[in-house]
């Protein structure tokens, strides 16, 4: 018999011209007490995308605040992002979250961490996207993706970070395609800088 604890950040609050009441999660049907249990870890988060645990056990997640009444438009609308940390407590629960990175341009769509604790923030999808490296709460680099004009399908950005034996990291990106049913002919250009070795 195995037992697991399902941790769910709950109560996604939709930001728009008129405030919509947060929803609640019914965790009572997760398979019975012998298999799963659920608890709300964070409530009141605004458009949270991406979640990862830091090496100290704290829970990192993002929030994005739309800058127009249209909201995030499936994760790629204009917004200002931030990264929050909920500290791991001695009893295994998580404490009150605090903002650790602020004023990130664009909606945040994912978070990852490197072995040295650097936080990777994926801020955008669709026609452009950026992955920003933060070390010691300071920006230490960025990778920029610029897509051709027009629509581009399934551009989801950073999807996996793999630590290598030599101490480096490999970051995998999903860049999608121009259409669903034909080969892509456009070129996605990249640029960036990094202060890390």
Secondary structure, DSSP 8 states (H G I E B T S, - for coil): ---EEEEE----B--SSS---------TTSS-TTTEEEEE---S-BS---EEE-TTS-EEEEEEEESSTTTTTTTTSSEEEEEEEE-B-TTS-B---EEEEEEEES---EEEE-TTS-EEEE---SSEEEEEEEETTEEEEEEEEE--SS--B---EEEEEEE-TTS-EEEEEE--BS-SSS------EEEEEES--
